[in-house]
Amino acid sequence: MSAEYEYLSPEDKPALLALCNEEWQASIEAIVKQIGYKTHAVTTPEDFTARFGAVQYQLTVIDELFCAASLAENTTLQALQVMPMNNRRHSTIILIGDSFQTGHPLQAYQQSVHAVVNRADAGNLAGLIQKTVGDNEMFLHMFRDTQRRIAEGKA
């Protein structure tokens, strides 16, 4: 079965959601759409890998239990963790789960993501996403500017 892809314009801000249940899917999708992202939801690790490799998603939200019984069994997260940085630098990656302290930088670093969010703090997800994306944009600004200038032949 082939994945269906909708048209993305250069102005769109695509977001990829890998969440474990439909209730969380609907809730987080509504929040992400509210702050201006065009969302794509996946249901399997294979679908995640195919979509993540085909589109440069600006935001990726993964549930710690996506298609897994525990964080250690999450093959989607494991695939992201071993992926070369140049294949995932375009996306701000947020991991949601009960075992995290929201905004804890060492937990995020340990999981190779930009931010971790405890499920209990999902009501503040819009602000947390905007802050994390903004921090990532600032951190990579010089790198992206240099890339753009090289591509334009101005470096």
Helices and strands as residue ranges (DSSP letters): E 14-18, H 22-34, E 38-41, H 45-54, E 59-63, G 71-73, H 75-82, H 85-88, E 92-97, H 105-110, E 115-118, G 119-124, H 125-151
